[in-house]
Amino acid sequence: MAGKVYVVYASLTGNTRKVAQAMAEAVGATLADVREDPLPKVEPGDVIFVGDGVYGGRPSGALRRALAAWTLPRGVKAAVFGTYGGRPSQISILERILAEKGAQVVDRFSCLGRDWFLLGLVGRGRPSAEDLKAAQAFARRVVG
């Protein structure tokens, strides 16, 4: 088992929050919403999950600003996750940001989320119970 586990996320519509909460519950992680909570002080051996929705093809400004200010020890184990309406293009950006900060990005997870910017017409009912179970299995696999 690794050190402490953290799930750091931003969620404008609540989709990514649901996934983050499911993952944290599965592995006993500490949740940190970058809009409300301070970023955790991560130590070598800890595991971080970082997630967001996709806004204009990128992660939210709130998460990008938080990651820019976050100090990580080299080699910390990281995984990225997110929800999307069209394409999960934020995932690769999150991976790049974390790798540039010295994290070892080991895996990624994404699922469809209800797209509120298109009047909720895309992804209705998502993330689903099955999506949340898959997120939990992903978190267990990364931490395991």
Secondary structure, DSSP 8 states (H G I E B T S, - for coil): --S-EEEEE--SSSHHHHHHHHHHHHHT-EEEETTTS------TT-EEEEEE--BTTB--HHHHHHHHH----TT-EEEEEEEESS--THHHHHHHHHHHTT-EEEEEEEEE--BGGGTT-BSTT-S-HHHHHHHHHHHHHHH-
